[in-house]
């Protein structure tokens, strides 16, 4: 025998019949059967809900109105954009800020997979032989879009609530550096445009070659595929100097731990109060903080190479969390 039970706690064959009560039928087998509830009926079916979920997963940057239009064109079901958002919320999908990454074509992903497959089994002793290098540019007034202020409603342009910025970030400085588990090179200031000849005369000869000699006879140079690094003059010098150079997949800054070194350097400089007022002061603080970064921090970055390769392979050569 089935027993009716409603929200007013009444039960039995003659339970409350109020129109506002949500009735459930309890069978002797323990199965619960939902009865018709009051209120507006659901406008989408479970199949349409799954269609909405698939559209959001296939086109993650699609808006709710885009999905609504596709649903209407496919199933002839007319719903509002808010209904689309509600269905996606039920599946745990929320609108969040996207992560910026480099463009990865099919060739880029294939090259990244091949490189990670080759290096995923490298031990820490092997990575200790690698000198990781890169350039980075630091602005005098960085604007990452995350600065917040305390203000009341209507105080948007109040004194102290407006972040004053100069055009083009107030100028910038470009620096080059190299790290390994055994040493780090001096932070070199790159003035103007870096060409292949300048890269050879100002960086490779005075900085890279001595660092590789200090690491050991099996030392390896890692640099990306920037045009100055792959010029004919640089390639000739690399061969003449008998420098072991690591092949590097294009558009793969997430595989290079020195990128996190730049982030740490930027955070350390931003902790200075007041902030640097001139480019010369910014360069001085960058060079000071470069030498103050603990060696253990650098070693932890390089020790993450295996996990970077594992995650890249897991994503089929795609973007990683690094």
GUTIMI-324497 format. One record per residue (C-alpha): residue number from 1; x, y, z. Coordinates in steps of 0.25 Angstrom, whole numbers, plus 2048, in hexadecimal, padded with zeros to 3 digits. Example, Ala and Ser with C-alpha at 12.3 -4.5 7.8 and 13.67 -1.06 7.14 Angstrom:
<site><seq>1</seq><east>831</east><north>7EE</north><up>81F</up></site>
<site><seq>2</seq><east>837</east><north>7FC</north><up>81D</up></site>
//
This chain:
<site><seq>1</seq><east>800</east><north>800</north><up>800</up></site>
<site><seq>2</seq><east>805</east><north>80E</north><up>7FC</up></site>
<site><seq>3</seq><east>805</east><north>819</north><up>807</up></site>
<site><seq>4</seq><east>805</east><north>828</north><up>804</up></site>
<site><seq>5</seq><east>80D</east><north>831</north><up>80C</up></site>
<site><seq>6</seq><east>80E</east><north>840</north><up>80A</up></site>
<site><seq>7</seq><east>816</east><north>84C</north><up>80F</up></site>
<site><seq>8</seq><east>80C</east><north>84E</north><up>81B</up></site>
<site><seq>9</seq><east>810</east><north>841</north><up>821</up></site>
<site><seq>10</seq><east>802</east><north>83B</north><up>81E</up></site>
<site><seq>11</seq><east>802</east><north>82D</north><up>819</up></site>
<site><seq>12</seq><east>7F9</east><north>821</north><up>816</up></site>
<site><seq>13</seq><east>7EF</east><north>81F</north><up>80B</up></site>
<site><seq>14</seq><east>7E8</east><north>82C</north><up>80E</up></site>
<site><seq>15</seq><east>7F4</east><north>835</north><up>810</up></site>
<site><seq>16</seq><east>7F3</east><north>844</north><up>80E</up></site>
<site><seq>17</seq><east>7EE</east><north>848</north><up>800</up></site>
<site><seq>18</seq><east>7F2</east><north>856</north><up>801</up></site>
<site><seq>19</seq><east>7F6</east><north>85C</north><up>7F3</up></site>
<site><seq>20</seq><east>803</east><north>861</north><up>7F9</up></site>
<site><seq>21</seq><east>808</east><north>854</north><up>7FF</up></site>
<site><seq>22</seq><east>813</east><north>84C</north><up>7F7</up></site>
<site><seq>23</seq><east>80E</east><north>83E</north><up>7F7</up></site>
<site><seq>24</seq><east>817</east><north>832</north><up>7F7</up></site>
<site><seq>25</seq><east>812</east><north>823</north><up>7F6</up></site>
<site><seq>26</seq><east>819</east><north>819</north><up>7FF</up></site>
<site><seq>27</seq><east>817</east><north>80B</north><up>7FA</up></site>
<site><seq>28</seq><east>819</east><north>7FE</north><up>802</up></site>
<site><seq>29</seq><east>826</east><north>7FB</north><up>7FB</up></site>
<site><seq>30</seq><east>82C</east><north>808</north><up>7FF</up></site>
<site><seq>31</seq><east>82C</east><north>80E</north><up>7F2</up></site>
<site><seq>32</seq><east>828</east><north>81D</north><up>7F1</up></site>
<site><seq>33</seq><east>820</east><north>822</north><up>7E6</up></site>
<site><seq>34</seq><east>81F</east><north>831</north><up>7E3</up></site>
<site><seq>35</seq><east>811</east><north>836</north><up>7E1</up></site>
<site><seq>36</seq><east>80D</east><north>843</north><up>7D9</up></site>
<site><seq>37</seq><east>811</east><north>84F</north><up>7E0</up></site>
<site><seq>38</seq><east>80B</east><north>85D</north><up>7E0</up></site>
<site><seq>39</seq><east>811</east><north>869</north><up>7D9</up></site>
<site><seq>40</seq><east>816</east><north>86B</north><up>7CB</up></site>
<site><seq>41</seq><east>81A</east><north>85E</north><up>7C3</up></site>
<site><seq>42</seq><east>828</east><north>85C</north><up>7BF</up></site>
<site><seq>43</seq><east>82A</east><north>861</north><up>7B1</up></site>
<site><seq>44</seq><east>836</east><north>858</north><up>7AD</up></site>
<site><seq>45</seq><east>837</east><north>849</north><up>7AD</up></site>
<site><seq>46</seq><east>843</east><north>841</north><up>7B3</up></site>
<site><seq>47</seq><east>847</east><north>83F</north><up>7A4</up></site>
<site><seq>48</seq><east>847</east><north>84E</north><up>7A2</up></site>
<site><seq>49</seq><east>84F</east><north>850</north><up>7AE</up></site>
<site><seq>50</seq><east>85A</east><north>847</north><up>7AA</up></site>
<site><seq>51</seq><east>85A</east><north>84E</north><up>79C</up></site>
<site><seq>52</seq><east>85C</east><north>85B</north><up>7A4</up></site>
<site><seq>53</seq><east>867</east><north>855</north><up>7AC</up></site>
<site><seq>54</seq><east>86E</east><north>84F</north><up>79F</up></site>
<site><seq>55</seq><east>86D</east><north>85D</north><up>798</up></site>
<site><seq>56</seq><east>874</east><north>864</north><up>7A4</up></site>
<site><seq>57</seq><east>87F</east><north>859</north><up>7A5</up></site>
<site><seq>58</seq><east>882</east><north>859</north><up>796</up></site>
<site><seq>59</seq><east>882</east><north>868</north><up>795</up></site>
<site><seq>60</seq><east>886</east><north>86D</north><up>7A2</up></site>
<site><seq>61</seq><east>886</east><north>87C</north><up>79E</up></site>
<site><seq>62</seq><east>878</east><north>87C</north><up>799</up></site>
<site><seq>63</seq><east>86E</east><north>885</north><up>7A0</up></site>
<site><seq>64</seq><east>861</east><north>880</north><up>7A6</up></site>
<site><seq>65</seq><east>859</east><north>887</north><up>79A</up></site>
<site><seq>66</seq><east>862</east><north>87F</north><up>790</up></site>
<site><seq>67</seq><east>85E</east><north>872</north><up>796</up></site>
<site><seq>68</seq><east>850</east><north>877</north><up>797</up></site>
<site><seq>69</seq><east>84F</east><north>879</north><up>788</up></site>
<site><seq>70</seq><east>856</east><north>86C</north><up>785</up></site>
<site><seq>71</seq><east>84C</east><north>865</north><up>78E</up></site>
<site><seq>72</seq><east>840</east><north>86C</north><up>787</up></site>
<site><seq>73</seq><east>846</east><north>869</north><up>779</up></site>
<site><seq>74</seq><east>848</east><north>85A</north><up>77D</up></site>
<site><seq>75</seq><east>83C</east><north>856</north><up>786</up></site>
<site><seq>76</seq><east>832</east><north>862</north><up>783</up></site>
<site><seq>77</seq><east>832</east><north>865</north><up>792</up></site>
<site><seq>78</seq><east>831</east><north>873</north><up>796</up></site>
<site><seq>79</seq><east>838</east><north>877</north><up>7A3</up></site>
<site><seq>80</seq><east>83E</east><north>883</north><up>7A9</up></site>
<site><seq>81</seq><east>84D</east><north>885</north><up>7AB</up></site>
<site><seq>82</seq><east>84B</east><north>884</north><up>7BA</up></site>
<site><seq>83</seq><east>845</east><north>876</north><up>7B9</up></site>
<site><seq>84</seq><east>852</east><north>872</north><up>7B1</up></site>
<site><seq>85</seq><east>85A</east><north>878</north><up>7BC</up></site>
<site><seq>86</seq><east>852</east><north>870</north><up>7C7</up></site>
<site><seq>87</seq><east>853</east><north>863</north><up>7BF</up></site>
<site><seq>88</seq><east>862</east><north>865</north><up>7BE</up></site>
<site><seq>89</seq><east>863</east><north>868</north><up>7CD</up></site>
<site><seq>90</seq><east>85C</east><north>85B</north><up>7D0</up></site>
<site><seq>91</seq><east>868</east><north>854</north><up>7C9</up></site>
<site><seq>92</seq><east>872</east><north>85C</north><up>7D1</up></site>
<site><seq>93</seq><east>876</east><north>866</north><up>7C6</up></site>
<site><seq>94</seq><east>878</east><north>874</north><up>7C9</up></site>
<site><seq>95</seq><east>87E</east><north>880</north><up>7C1</up></site>
<site><seq>96</seq><east>88C</east><north>882</north><up>7C6</up></site>
<site><seq>97</seq><east>898</east><north>88A</north><up>7C0</up></site>
<site><seq>98</seq><east>8A0</east><north>883</north><up>7B5</up></site>
<site><seq>99</seq><east>8AE</east><north>881</north><up>7B6</up></site>
<site><seq>100</seq><east>8B7</east><north>887</north><up>7AC</up></site>
<site><seq>101</seq><east>8C0</east><north>87E</north><up>7A4</up></site>
<site><seq>102</seq><east>8C9</east><north>87D</north><up>797</up></site>
<site><seq>103</seq><east>8C3</east><north>878</north><up>78A</up></site>
<site><seq>104</seq><east>8C5</east><north>869</north><up>788</up></site>
<site><seq>105</seq><east>8C2</east><north>863</north><up>77B</up></site>
<site><seq>106</seq><east>8C2</east><north>855</north><up>777</up></site>
<site><seq>107</seq><east>8D1</east><north>855</north><up>774</up></site>
<site><seq>108</seq><east>8D4</east><north>85C</north><up>781</up></site>
<site><seq>109</seq><east>8CD</east><north>852</north><up>789</up></site>
<site><seq>110</seq><east>8D4</east><north>846</north><up>781</up></site>
<site><seq>111</seq><east>8E2</east><north>84D</north><up>784</up></site>
<site><seq>112</seq><east>8DE</east><north>84F</north><up>793</up></site>
<site><seq>113</seq><east>8DA</east><north>840</north><up>794</up></site>
<site><seq>114</seq><east>8E7</east><north>83B</north><up>78D</up></site>
<site><seq>115</seq><east>8EF</east><north>844</north><up>796</up></site>
<site><seq>116</seq><east>8E8</east><north>840</north><up>7A3</up></site>
<site><seq>117</seq><east>8E9</east><north>831</north><up>79F</up></site>
<site><seq>118</seq><east>8F8</east><north>832</north><up>79E</up></site>
<site><seq>119</seq><east>8FA</east><north>83A</north><up>7AB</up></site>
<site><seq>120</seq><east>8EF</east><north>834</north><up>7B4</up></site>
<site><seq>121</seq><east>8F9</east><north>82A</north><up>7BA</up></site>
<site><seq>122</seq><east>904</east><north>833</north><up>7BC</up></site>
<site><seq>123</seq><east>90A</east><north>832</north><up>7CA</up></site>
<site><seq>124</seq><east>90D</east><north>83E</north><up>7D3</up></site>
<site><seq>125</seq><east>91C</east><north>83C</north><up>7D0</up></site>
<site><seq>126</seq><east>91A</east><north>83E</north><up>7C1</up></site>
<site><seq>127</seq><east>912</east><north>84B</north><up>7C3</up></site>
<site><seq>128</seq><east>91D</east><north>850</north><up>7CC</up></site>
<site><seq>129</seq><east>925</east><north>850</north><up>7C0</up></site>
<site><seq>130</seq><east>91C</east><north>85A</north><up>7B9</up></site>
<site><seq>131</seq><east>91D</east><north>869</north><up>7B9</up></site>
<site><seq>132</seq><east>90F</east><north>86F</north><up>7B7</up></site>
<site><seq>133</seq><east>90F</east><north>87D</north><up>7B0</up></site>
<site><seq>134</seq><east>905</east><north>887</north><up>7AC</up></site>
<site><seq>135</seq><east>902</east><north>896</north><up>7AA</up></site>
<site><seq>136</seq><east>8F7</east><north>89E</north><up>7B1</up></site>
<site><seq>137</seq><east>8F2</east><north>8AC</north><up>7B1</up></site>
<site><seq>138</seq><east>8EE</east><north>8B3</north><up>7BE</up></site>
<site><seq>139</seq><east>8E5</east><north>8C0</north><up>7BD</up></site>
<site><seq>140</seq><east>8E7</east><north>8CC</north><up>7C7</up></site>
<site><seq>141</seq><east>8D9</east><north>8CC</north><up>7CA</up></site>
<site><seq>142</seq><east>8D3</east><north>8BE</north><up>7C8</up></site>
<site><seq>143</seq><east>8C4</east><north>8BD</north><up>7C6</up></site>
<site><seq>144</seq><east>8BF</east><north>8AF</north><up>7C8</up></site>
<site><seq>145</seq><east>8B0</east><north>8B3</north><up>7CA</up></site>
<site><seq>146</seq><east>8B0</east><north>8AD</north><up>7D8</up></site>
<site><seq>147</seq><east>8B1</east><north>8BA</north><up>7E0</up></site>
<site><seq>148</seq><east>8A5</east><north>8BC</north><up>7E9</up></site>
<site><seq>149</seq><east>8A1</east><north>8C9</north><up>7F2</up></site>
<site><seq>150</seq><east>898</east><north>8CB</north><up>7FD</up></site>
<site><seq>151</seq><east>88D</east><north>8D5</north><up>7FA</up></site>
<site><seq>152</seq><east>87E</east><north>8D7</north><up>7FC</up></site>
<site><seq>153</seq><east>873</east><north>8D8</north><up>7F1</up></site>
<site><seq>154</seq><east>875</east><north>8E5</north><up>7E9</up></site>
<site><seq>155</seq><east>884</east><north>8E6</north><up>7ED</up></site>
<site><seq>156</seq><east>889</east><north>8E1</north><up>7E0</up></site>
<site><seq>157</seq><east>891</east><north>8ED</north><up>7DD</up></site>
<site><seq>158</seq><east>894</east><north>8F1</north><up>7EB</up></site>
<site><seq>159</seq><east>8A2</east><north>8F5</north><up>7EF</up></site>
<site><seq>160</seq><east>8AB</east><north>8E9</north><up>7F2</up></site>
<site><seq>161</seq><east>8A1</east><north>8E0</north><up>7EA</up></site>
<site><seq>162</seq><east>8A7</east><north>8E3</north><up>7DD</up></site>
<site><seq>163</seq><east>8B3</east><north>8DB</north><up>7D8</up></site>
<site><seq>164</seq><east>8BB</east><north>8E5</north><up>7D0</up></site>
<site><seq>165</seq><east>8C4</east><north>8DF</north><up>7C5</up></site>
<site><seq>166</seq><east>8CD</east><north>8E4</north><up>7BB</up></site>
<site><seq>167</seq><east>8CB</east><north>8E0</north><up>7AC</up></site>
<site><seq>168</seq><east>8D3</east><north>8D3</north><up>7A8</up></site>
<site><seq>169</seq><east>8D6</east><north>8D0</north><up>7B6</up></site>
<site><seq>170</seq><east>8DF</east><north>8DB</north><up>7B9</up></site>
<site><seq>171</seq><east>8EB</east><north>8D4</north><up>7B1</up></site>
<site><seq>172</seq><east>8F1</east><north>8C6</north><up>7B3</up></site>
<site><seq>173</seq><east>8FE</east><north>8BF</north><up>7B4</up></site>
<site><seq>174</seq><east>902</east><north>8B2</north><up>7AE</up></site>
<site><seq>175</seq><east>90B</east><north>8A8</north><up>7B5</up></site>
<site><seq>176</seq><east>911</east><north>89A</north><up>7B2</up></site>
<site><seq>177</seq><east>914</east><north>890</north><up>7BC</up></site>
<site><seq>178</seq><east>918</east><north>881</north><up>7BE</up></site>
<site><seq>179</seq><east>916</east><north>877</north><up>7C9</up></site>
<site><seq>180</seq><east>91A</east><north>869</north><up>7CD</up></site>
<site><seq>181</seq><east>91A</east><north>861</north><up>7DA</up></site>
<site><seq>182</seq><east>929</east><north>864</north><up>7DB</up></site>
<site><seq>183</seq><east>92A</east><north>873</north><up>7D8</up></site>
<site><seq>184</seq><east>923</east><north>87F</north><up>7D2</up></site>
<site><seq>185</seq><east>928</east><north>889</north><up>7C8</up></site>
<site><seq>186</seq><east>929</east><north>898</north><up>7CA</up></site>
<site><seq>187</seq><east>91C</east><north>89F</north><up>7C6</up></site>
<site><seq>188</seq><east>920</east><north>8A6</north><up>7BA</up></site>
<site><seq>189</seq><east>919</east><north>8B3</north><up>7B5</up></site>
<site><seq>190</seq><east>916</east><north>8B2</north><up>7A6</up></site>
<site><seq>191</seq><east>916</east><north>8C0</north><up>7A0</up></site>
<site><seq>192</seq><east>90E</east><north>8C2</north><up>794</up></site>
<site><seq>193</seq><east>90B</east><north>8B7</north><up>78A</up></site>
<site><seq>194</seq><east>912</east><north>8AA</north><up>78C</up></site>
<site><seq>195</seq><east>918</east><north>8A5</north><up>77F</up></site>
<site><seq>196</seq><east>91F</east><north>898</north><up>77C</up></site>
<site><seq>197</seq><east>92D</east><north>89F</north><up>77C</up></site>
<site><seq>198</seq><east>92A</east><north>8A6</north><up>789</up></site>
<site><seq>199</seq><east>925</east><north>899</north><up>78F</up></site>
<site><seq>200</seq><east>932</east><north>892</north><up>78B</up></site>
<site><seq>201</seq><east>93B</east><north>89E</north><up>790</up></site>
<site><seq>202</seq><east>934</east><north>8A3</north><up>79C</up></site>
<site><seq>203</seq><east>92D</east><north>896</north><up>7A2</up></site>
<site><seq>204</seq><east>933</east><north>889</north><up>79C</up></site>
<site><seq>205</seq><east>942</east><north>88C</north><up>79D</up></site>
<site><seq>206</seq><east>943</east><north>893</north><up>7AA</up></site>
<site><seq>207</seq><east>937</east><north>88D</north><up>7B2</up></site>
<site><seq>208</seq><east>933</east><north>87F</north><up>7AC</up></site>
<site><seq>209</seq><east>940</east><north>879</north><up>7A9</up></site>
<site><seq>210</seq><east>946</east><north>87B</north><up>7B7</up></site>
<site><seq>211</seq><east>93A</east><north>876</north><up>7BD</up></site>
<site><seq>212</seq><east>93A</east><north>86A</north><up>7B5</up></site>
<site><seq>213</seq><east>948</east><north>867</north><up>7B8</up></site>
<site><seq>214</seq><east>945</east><north>869</north><up>7C7</up></site>
<site><seq>215</seq><east>93A</east><north>85F</north><up>7C6</up></site>
<site><seq>216</seq><east>942</east><north>854</north><up>7C0</up></site>
<site><seq>217</seq><east>947</east><north>84D</north><up>7B3</up></site>
<site><seq>218</seq><east>938</east><north>848</north><up>7B1</up></site>
<site><seq>219</seq><east>932</east><north>855</north><up>7B2</up></site>
<site><seq>220</seq><east>926</east><north>859</north><up>7A9</up></site>
<site><seq>221</seq><east>921</east><north>866</north><up>7A5</up></site>
<site><seq>222</seq><east>912</east><north>868</north><up>7A4</up></site>
<site><seq>223</seq><east>90C</east><north>874</north><up>79C</up></site>
<site><seq>224</seq><east>8FF</east><north>876</north><up>795</up></site>
<site><seq>225</seq><east>8FD</east><north>878</north><up>786</up></site>
<site><seq>226</seq><east>8FE</east><north>888</north><up>786</up></site>
<site><seq>227</seq><east>904</east><north>88D</north><up>779</up></site>
<site><seq>228</seq><east>911</east><north>892</north><up>77F</up></site>
<site><seq>229</seq><east>913</east><north>884</north><up>786</up></site>
<site><seq>230</seq><east>912</east><north>87D</north><up>779</up></site>
<site><seq>231</seq><east>919</east><north>887</north><up>76F</up></site>
<site><seq>232</seq><east>924</east><north>881</north><up>766</up></site>
<site><seq>233</seq><east>92F</east><north>889</north><up>76E</up></site>
<site><seq>234</seq><east>92B</east><north>883</north><up>77B</up></site>
<site><seq>235</seq><east>92A</east><north>875</north><up>775</up></site>
<site><seq>236</seq><east>938</east><north>876</north><up>770</up></site>
<site><seq>237</seq><east>93D</east><north>87A</north><up>77E</up></site>
<site><seq>238</seq><east>936</east><north>86F</north><up>785</up></site>
<site><seq>239</seq><east>93D</east><north>865</north><up>77C</up></site>
<site><seq>240</seq><east>94A</east><north>86B</north><up>77D</up></site>
<site><seq>241</seq><east>949</east><north>86C</north><up>78C</up></site>
<site><seq>242</seq><east>944</east><north>85E</north><up>78D</up></site>
<site><seq>243</seq><east>938</east><north>862</north><up>795</up></site>
<site><seq>244</seq><east>92E</east><north>857</north><up>797</up></site>
<site><seq>245</seq><east>921</east><north>85D</north><up>794</up></site>
<site><seq>246</seq><east>913</east><north>857</north><up>798</up></site>
<site><seq>247</seq><east>909</east><north>857</north><up>78D</up></site>
<site><seq>248</seq><east>8FC</east><north>85F</north><up>792</up></site>
<site><seq>249</seq><east>8EE</east><north>85E</north><up>78D</up></site>
<site><seq>250</seq><east>8E8</east><north>86B</north><up>788</up></site>
<site><seq>251</seq><east>8DE</east><north>872</north><up>790</up></site>
<site><seq>252</seq><east>8E1</east><north>86B</north><up>79D</up></site>
<site><seq>253</seq><east>8E4</east><north>875</north><up>7A8</up></site>
<site><seq>254</seq><east>8DC</east><north>86C</north><up>7B2</up></site>
<site><seq>255</seq><east>8E7</east><north>862</north><up>7B1</up></site>
<site><seq>256</seq><east>8F2</east><north>86B</north><up>7B5</up></site>
<site><seq>257</seq><east>8F3</east><north>86D</north><up>7C4</up></site>
<site><seq>258</seq><east>8FA</east><north>87B</north><up>7C3</up></site>
<site><seq>259</seq><east>8EC</east><north>881</north><up>7BF</up></site>
<site><seq>260</seq><east>8E9</east><north>87F</north><up>7CE</up></site>
<site><seq>261</seq><east>8F6</east><north>885</north><up>7D2</up></site>
<site><seq>262</seq><east>8F1</east><north>892</north><up>7CB</up></site>
<site><seq>263</seq><east>8E4</east><north>891</north><up>7D2</up></site>
<site><seq>264</seq><east>8EC</east><north>890</north><up>7DF</up></site>
<site><seq>265</seq><east>8F5</east><north>89B</north><up>7DC</up></site>
<site><seq>266</seq><east>8E9</east><north>8A4</north><up>7D8</up></site>
<site><seq>267</seq><east>8E2</east><north>8A1</north><up>7E5</up></site>
<site><seq>268</seq><east>8EE</east><north>8A5</north><up>7ED</up></site>
<site><seq>269</seq><east>8F0</east><north>8B2</north><up>7E6</up></site>
<site><seq>270</seq><east>8E1</east><north>8B6</north><up>7E8</up></site>
<site><seq>271</seq><east>8E3</east><north>8B4</north><up>7F7</up></site>
<site><seq>272</seq><east>8EC</east><north>8C0</north><up>7F7</up></site>
<site><seq>273</seq><east>8E5</east><north>8CC</north><up>7FD</up></site>
<site><seq>274</seq><east>8E5</east><north>8D6</north><up>7F7</up></site>
<site><seq>275</seq><east>8E6</east><north>8D0</north><up>7E9</up></site>
<site><seq>276</seq><east>8F2</east><north>8D3</north><up>7E0</up></site>
<site><seq>277</seq><east>8F1</east><north>8E1</north><up>7DA</up></site>
<site><seq>278</seq><east>8FB</east><north>8E0</north><up>7CE</up></site>
<site><seq>279</seq><east>8FF</east><north>8D5</north><up>7C5</up></site>
<site><seq>280</seq><east>90D</east><north>8D5</north><up>7CB</up></site>
<site><seq>281</seq><east>908</east><north>8D2</north><up>7D9</up></site>
<site><seq>282</seq><east>8FF</east><north>8C7</north><up>7D3</up></site>
<site><seq>283</seq><east>90B</east><north>8C0</north><up>7CD</up></site>
<site><seq>284</seq><east>913</east><north>8C2</north><up>7DA</up></site>
<site><seq>285</seq><east>908</east><north>8BB</north><up>7E2</up></site>
<site><seq>286</seq><east>906</east><north>8B0</north><up>7D8</up></site>
<site><seq>287</seq><east>915</east><north>8AD</north><up>7D8</up></site>
<site><seq>288</seq><east>915</east><north>8AD</north><up>7E8</up></site>
<site><seq>289</seq><east>909</east><north>8A4</north><up>7E9</up></site>
<site><seq>290</seq><east>90E</east><north>89A</north><up>7DE</up></site>
<site><seq>291</seq><east>91A</east><north>897</north><up>7E7</up></site>
<site><seq>292</seq><east>911</east><north>896</north><up>7F4</up></site>
<site><seq>293</seq><east>908</east><north>88B</north><up>7EF</up></site>
<site><seq>294</seq><east>90B</east><north>87F</north><up>7F7</up></site>
<site><seq>295</seq><east>913</east><north>874</north><up>7F0</up></site>
<site><seq>296</seq><east>908</east><north>86A</north><up>7F5</up></site>
<site><seq>297</seq><east>8FE</east><north>871</north><up>7EE</up></site>
<site><seq>298</seq><east>905</east><north>870</north><up>7E1</up></site>
<site><seq>299</seq><east>908</east><north>861</north><up>7E3</up></site>
<site><seq>300</seq><east>8F9</east><north>85F</north><up>7E6</up></site>
<site><seq>301</seq><east>8F6</east><north>865</north><up>7D8</up></site>
<site><seq>302</seq><east>900</east><north>85D</north><up>7D1</up></site>
<site><seq>303</seq><east>8FB</east><north>850</north><up>7D8</up></site>
<site><seq>304</seq><east>8ED</east><north>852</north><up>7D3</up></site>
<site><seq>305</seq><east>8F2</east><north>84F</north><up>7C4</up></site>
<site><seq>306</seq><east>8ED</east><north>841</north><up>7C5</up></site>
<site><seq>307</seq><east>8DF</east><north>845</north><up>7CA</up></site>
<site><seq>308</seq><east>8DE</east><north>84F</north><up>7BF</up></site>
<site><seq>309</seq><east>8E1</east><north>844</north><up>7B5</up></site>
<site><seq>310</seq><east>8D7</east><north>83B</north><up>7BB</up></site>
<site><seq>311</seq><east>8CC</east><north>845</north><up>7BB</up></site>
<site><seq>312</seq><east>8CF</east><north>84A</north><up>7AD</up></site>
<site><seq>313</seq><east>8CE</east><north>83B</north><up>7A8</up></site>
<site><seq>314</seq><east>8C1</east><north>83A</north><up>7B0</up></site>
<site><seq>315</seq><east>8BB</east><north>846</north><up>7A8</up></site>
<site><seq>316</seq><east>8C0</east><north>840</north><up>79B</up></site>
<site><seq>317</seq><east>8CA</east><north>84B</north><up>799</up></site>
<site><seq>318</seq><east>8C1</east><north>856</north><up>79D</up></site>
<site><seq>319</seq><east>8C1</east><north>861</north><up>7A8</up></site>
<site><seq>320</seq><east>8C6</east><north>85D</north><up>7B6</up></site>
<site><seq>321</seq><east>8C3</east><north>864</north><up>7C3</up></site>
<site><seq>322</seq><east>8D1</east><north>869</north><up>7C3</up></site>
//
